Amino acid sequence: MTKVVVVGQGYVGLPVAVRAAEVGFDVVGLDLDEGRIKRLAAGESFVEDISDERLAGVLAGGYTPSSDPADAAGFDVAVISVPTPLTDGIPDLSYIESAAMSLAEHIGPGATVILESTTYPGTTEELVQPLLEARGLRVGEDVFLGYSPERIDPGNPTFSLENTPKIVSGVTPACLERVQGFFDRLVERTVPVSSPKEAELAKLLENTFRHVNIALVNELAMFAHDLGVDAWEAIDAASTKPFGYMKFTPGPGVGGHCLPIDPSYLSWRVRRSLGHTFRFVELANDVNEHMPDYVVTRVAAALNQRKRAVNGSRILLLGLAYKKNTGDPREAPSKGIVRRLGALGAEVRAVDPHIDLVHAPEGAAMVDLTAEELRAADLVVLVVDHDAFDLDLVTGEAVAVLDCRNVLTGDNVEVL
């Protein structure tokens, strides 16, 4: 049986590992977080897209979670799905490097390594390939290497790993054949491109497109408010055009890995390799990074209208995750909002049924959504519009609401 190793068992790696086990591969899910591995071994999934029942099904046969890199020995296919954060504004590829070095210790003739982590063009061939070839095996002849960017959208009820087209690439044609052959077993459609660089750029393009357009409507919303114009109504009206327009909506900021981080990888690569500034990305970063500041400014203005200061006020935040109906806290704008409100002396309380207490931002007391909590708050701020929230309860009990998602109506509601 073909042995597959998936390095990284987070929001990207776990769905790949589970799906690979479901189609018949012998899968080892590697992650250095022993707490995470223990939860997975106990049948407890922390990823909304993978139910406990689905996890239990592969644990019964085909999937083994592990924190021991030695369990990668003898792999036929390895998928690297590790984080690629920014450290002091610079791409941090240390997790990719560590994963590639660990796999190199166990790689044998005929094995295939696939990088999925989002990164700048050139990473697969410039970083991963030399690490694999350091043991004397040549990529394209003895072993095979490619890049296939992840397109996981946590909490998306329509598009999953299986039915989202998967871009695939290889360092050589033989590498591409191996990479595409593997993912053809996992997904409905693969999209081959000529080299890893094009695949790496395609992923950054997808996320930069969203980042720039979200920044556009965020800045539009701020100016429209000052001009006394309803930006949300204008956006809805524009979206009726059946061509030449795609709807994006404002919000309290961007989160997850894709938008706050990925476009900066492209900007950094352009600056370092070409000496130019990717101006669209820099502008989008500036707008989106400051949206939590703008939310706090609007909080202060809303309280001021009722002759209250932020200092000493009780603020109830609804939603801490970075997106609707998920418990993913990565780079969530709520963290900045909590921090800024706390610095101004507010008493911050928060509700999010999807977030584990260990991921709650420091400075926010986690509470349940009750009529008592709503009435006790000087201001309620809807940050994320989870379906689990009783919106009628919010508008019926809250004294005043700042709605960052334009889902509430009422005399006590002000929209971002």
C-alpha positions in Angstrom: 0.0 0.0 0.0 1.2 3.5 -0.8 2.4 5.4 2.3 1.6 9.1 2.4 3.0 11.5 5.0 1.3 14.8 5.5 3.5 17.2 7.5 1.3 19.7 9.4 -2.1 18.7 10.7 -3.8 22.1 10.8 -6.6 23.6 8.7 -4.8 22.6 5.4 -3.0 19.4 6.3 -5.7 17.6 8.2 -8.2 17.6 5.3 -5.6 16.4 3.0 -4.6 13.6 5.3 -8.2 12.5 6.0 -9.1 12.5 2.3 -6.0 10.6 1.4 -6.9 7.9 4.0 -10.5 7.8 2.7 -9.3 7.0 -0.9 -7.1 4.1 0.3 -3.7 5.5 1.1 -1.8 4.5 4.3 -1.5 8.0 5.9 0.7 9.4 8.7 -0.3 12.8 9.8 2.8 14.5 11.4 2.6 17.5 13.6 5.1 18.6 16.3 2.2 19.9 18.5 1.8 16.9 20.8 -1.4 18.3 22.2 -2.9 18.5 18.8 -1.8 14.9 18.0 -3.4 13.7 21.2 -6.7 15.3 20.4 -6.6 13.8 16.9 -5.7 10.3 18.2 -8.7 10.6 20.6 -11.0 11.3 17.6 -11.4 15.0 18.4 -11.2 17.3 15.4 -10.5 21.0 15.8 -11.2 21.8 12.2 -14.8 22.5 11.2 -14.4 20.9 7.8 -13.5 17.5 9.4 -16.2 16.2 11.7 -15.4 13.9 14.6 -17.3 11.1 12.8 -15.2 11.5 9.7 -12.0 11.5 11.7 -13.1 8.4 13.6 -13.7 6.7 10.3 -10.1 7.1 9.1 -8.7 6.4 12.6 -10.3 3.0 12.4 -8.1 2.3 9.4 -5.8 4.3 7.1 -4.8 7.4 9.2 -2.3 7.6 12.1 -1.6 11.0 13.7 2.0 11.2 15.1 4.5 13.8 16.5 7.5 11.5 15.8 9.3 12.5 12.5 10.7 8.9 12.4 7.2 7.7 11.4 7.9 9.3 8.0 10.3 6.5 7.2 9.5 4.7 4.0 7.1 7.2 2.6 6.1 7.1 -1.0 4.4 10.6 -1.1 4.9 13.4 1.4 2.9 16.6 1.5 4.3 19.7 3.3 1.4 21.8 4.8 3.1 23.8 7.4 2.7 27.5 8.4 4.6 30.3 6.6 4.2 33.3 8.8 5.7 36.7 8.6 8.4 37.5 11.2 9.1 41.2 11.5 7.6 41.6 8.1 9.8 39.1 6.5 8.7 35.7 5.1 9.5 32.9 7.6 10.2 29.7 5.7 11.7 27.9 8.7 8.8 25.5 9.0 9.2 24.5 5.3 12.9 24.2 5.7 12.6 22.0 8.9 9.9 19.8 7.2 12.0 19.3 4.1 15.2 18.5 6.1 13.2 16.0 8.1 11.8 14.3 5.0 15.2 14.2 3.4 16.4 11.9 6.2 13.8 9.4 5.2 13.5 9.9 1.4 14.2 7.0 -0.9 14.2 6.4 -4.7 10.9 6.9 -6.3 9.4 9.1 -3.5 7.5 12.3 -4.2 7.4 15.4 -2.1 4.7 18.1 -2.6 4.8 21.5 -1.1 1.4 23.0 -0.3 2.4 25.9 2.0 1.8 29.4 0.6 5.1 31.0 -0.3 6.8 33.3 -2.9 7.7 32.1 -6.4 10.9 30.1 -6.4 10.7 28.5 -3.0 10.1 24.9 -4.2 13.1 24.9 -6.5 15.4 27.2 -4.5 14.8 26.0 -1.0 13.2 22.5 -1.0 15.0 21.0 -4.0 18.5 21.4 -2.7 17.6 20.0 0.7 16.2 16.9 -0.9 19.1 16.5 -3.2 21.7 16.9 -0.4 21.5 13.1 0.1 22.6 12.4 -3.5 19.2 11.8 -5.0 18.4 13.9 -8.1 15.0 15.5 -8.4 13.2 14.4 -11.6 15.2 11.2 -11.9 15.5 9.5 -8.5 12.9 11.5 -6.5 10.1 13.8 -7.5 9.1 17.3 -6.4 6.3 19.7 -7.0 4.1 22.4 -5.7 0.3 22.4 -5.3 -1.1 25.5 -3.5 -3.8 24.9 -0.9 -7.2 26.4 -1.6 -8.9 25.4 1.7 -11.7 27.8 2.7 -12.6 26.9 6.3 -16.3 26.7 6.9 -17.3 26.9 3.3 -20.4 24.8 2.9 -20.2 24.6 -0.9 -16.5 24.2 -1.8 -14.3 21.7 0.0 -10.9 20.1 -0.8 -12.7 17.5 -3.0 -14.6 19.8 -5.4 -12.2 22.7 -5.6 -10.0 22.6 -8.6 -6.4 21.8 -7.5 -3.5 23.5 -9.2 -0.6 21.1 -9.6 3.0 21.5 -10.8 6.3 19.7 -11.0 10.0 20.6 -11.2 10.1 18.3 -14.3 7.5 16.7 -16.5 8.0 13.4 -14.6 7.5 15.3 -11.3 4.3 16.8 -12.5 3.0 13.4 -13.5 3.6 12.1 -10.0 2.0 15.2 -8.3 -1.0 15.2 -10.6 -1.5 11.5 -10.2 -1.6 11.8 -6.5 -4.1 14.6 -6.4 -6.2 13.0 -9.1 -7.1 10.5 -6.5 -8.1 13.1 -3.9 -10.0 15.8 -5.9 -12.5 16.0 -8.8 -10.2 18.2 -11.0 -6.6 19.1 -11.2 -5.2 22.0 -13.1 -1.6 21.5 -14.3 0.7 24.4 -14.9 4.2 24.5 -16.4 6.4 24.9 -13.3 6.2 25.5 -9.5 6.8 29.2 -10.0 3.6 29.7 -11.9 1.7 27.6 -9.2 3.3 29.6 -6.4 2.4 32.9 -8.1 -1.2 31.7 -8.9 -1.8 31.3 -5.1 -0.5 34.7 -4.3 -2.5 36.2 -7.1 -5.7 34.7 -5.8 -5.2 36.2 -2.4 -3.8 39.5 -3.5 -6.9 40.0 -5.7 -9.1 39.6 -2.7 -6.9 41.6 -0.4 -6.8 44.6 -2.7 -10.6 44.6 -3.4 -11.4 44.3 0.3 -9.2 47.2 1.0 -11.0 49.2 -1.7 -14.4 48.7 -0.2 -13.0 49.2 3.4 -11.7 52.6 2.5 -14.8 53.4 0.5 -16.9 52.6 3.6 -14.9 55.0 5.8 -15.1 57.9 3.3 -18.8 57.2 2.6 -19.6 57.4 6.3 -17.9 60.7 6.6 -19.8 61.9 3.5 -23.1 60.7 4.9 -23.6 58.1 2.1 -24.7 54.5 2.6 -21.8 52.5 1.2 -23.6 49.2 1.8 -26.5 50.2 -0.3 -24.2 51.5 -3.1 -22.3 48.2 -3.0 -25.6 46.2 -3.3 -26.7 48.3 -6.1 -23.4 47.9 -8.0 -23.6 44.2 -7.6 -26.7 44.0 -9.7 -24.5 44.6 -12.8 -24.1 41.2 -14.4 -20.7 41.8 -15.9 -17.5 43.7 -15.1 -18.1 43.7 -11.3 -17.5 41.4 -8.4 -19.0 42.1 -5.0 -16.8 42.6 -2.0 -18.0 44.0 1.3 -16.4 46.0 4.1 -15.5 44.6 7.5 -13.5 45.1 10.7 -10.3 43.9 9.0 -8.9 40.8 7.4 -7.8 37.6 9.0 -6.6 34.0 8.5 -3.3 33.3 6.7 -4.4 34.2 3.2 -5.1 38.0 3.3 -3.0 39.5 6.1 0.1 37.5 5.2 0.2 36.0 1.7 0.2 39.2 -0.4 3.2 40.4 1.6 5.1 37.4 0.4 4.7 38.6 -3.1 5.5 42.2 -2.2 8.7 41.1 -0.4 9.8 38.9 -3.3 9.3 41.8 -5.8 11.2 44.2 -3.6 14.1 41.9 -2.9 14.5 40.5 -6.4 13.5 43.5 -8.5 14.0 46.4 -6.2 10.5 47.7 -6.8 7.5 48.3 -4.5 4.3 46.4 -5.2 2.2 49.5 -4.6 -1.2 47.9 -4.7 -0.2 45.4 -2.0 1.4 48.0 0.2 -1.7 50.2 0.0 -4.0 47.3 0.7 -1.9 46.3 3.7 -2.1 49.8 5.1 -5.9 50.0 4.7 -6.8 46.6 6.0 -4.3 46.6 8.9 -5.9 49.8 10.2 -9.5 48.7 10.1 -9.5 47.6 13.7 -8.3 51.1 14.6 -11.3 52.5 12.6 -13.7 50.2 14.4 -12.4 51.5 17.8 -12.8 55.0 16.5 -16.4 54.3 15.6 -16.9 52.7 19.0 -15.7 55.9 20.7 -17.9 58.0 18.5 -21.0 55.8 19.2 -20.3 56.1 23.0 -19.7 59.8 22.7 -23.1 60.4 21.2 -24.5 59.0 24.4 -22.2 61.2 26.5 -20.0 58.2 27.5 -16.3 57.6 27.4 -14.6 54.4 26.2 -12.8 54.4 29.6 -15.0 52.5 32.0 -17.6 51.4 29.4 -18.6 47.8 29.0 -18.2 46.6 25.4 -19.6 43.3 24.2 -17.9 41.9 21.1 -19.8 39.3 19.1 -17.5 37.0 17.1 -13.7 36.6 17.6 -12.8 34.2 14.7 -11.5 35.7 11.5 -14.5 34.5 9.4 -18.1 33.4 9.8 -19.0 30.0 11.2 -15.4 28.9 12.0 -13.3 28.8 15.1 -10.2 29.9 13.2 -8.5 32.7 15.2 -5.5 33.2 12.9 -4.8 36.9 12.5 -8.4 37.8 13.4 -9.0 41.5 13.5 -10.8 41.0 16.9 -7.5 40.7 18.5 -6.5 44.2 17.6 -9.9 45.5 18.6 -9.7 43.9 22.0 -6.2 45.2 22.6 -7.0 48.8 21.6 -10.2 48.9 23.6 -8.4 47.5 26.6 -5.7 50.2 26.3 -8.4 52.8 26.4 -9.8 51.5 29.6 -12.9 49.6 28.3 -14.2 46.5 30.0 -14.3 44.0 27.1 -16.4 40.9 27.1 -16.8 38.6 24.1 -19.0 35.9 22.7 -18.0 33.2 20.2 -19.4 29.7 20.4 -16.8 28.5 17.8 -13.6 29.7 19.6 -11.8 27.5 22.2 -11.0 29.4 25.4 -7.3 28.8 24.8 -7.6 30.9 21.6 -9.6 33.8 23.2 -7.6 37.1 23.0 -6.1 38.3 26.2 -8.1 41.1 27.7 -11.6 39.8 26.8 -13.8 37.9 29.2 -15.6 35.1 27.4 -19.4 35.0 28.1 -22.5 33.5 26.7 -24.9 35.5 24.5 -27.8 36.3 26.9 -30.3 39.0 27.3 -28.6 40.0 30.5 -25.2 40.4 28.8 -26.7 42.4 26.0 -28.6 44.8 28.4 -25.5 45.3 30.6 -23.3 46.4 27.7 -22.9 50.1 26.9 -22.2 49.0 23.3 -22.4 45.8 21.4 -20.1 45.3 18.5 -20.9 42.6 15.9 -17.5 41.7 14.6 -18.4 38.3 13.0 -21.9 37.3 11.9 -22.0 33.6 13.0 -25.2 31.8 12.2 -25.3 30.7 15.8 -26.0 34.2 17.0 -29.6 35.1 17.7 -29.7 38.4 15.9 -33.3 39.2 17.0 -32.1 38.9 20.6 -29.3 41.3 19.9 -31.4 44.0 18.4 -34.2 43.4 20.9 -32.0 43.7 24.1 -28.9 45.8 23.2 -28.9 49.5 24.1 -26.7 50.3 21.1 -25.0 48.2 18.4 -22.2 48.8 16.0 -22.7 46.3 13.2 -19.5 45.6 11.2 -21.2 43.2 8.8 -24.5 44.9 7.8 -26.8 42.2 9.0 -28.8 44.0 11.7 -31.5 46.6 11.4 -33.2 48.8 14.0 -33.1 52.2 15.6 -30.4 51.1 18.0 -28.1 49.8 15.2 -25.3 51.7 13.5 -23.5 50.1 10.5 -19.8 50.3 10.0 
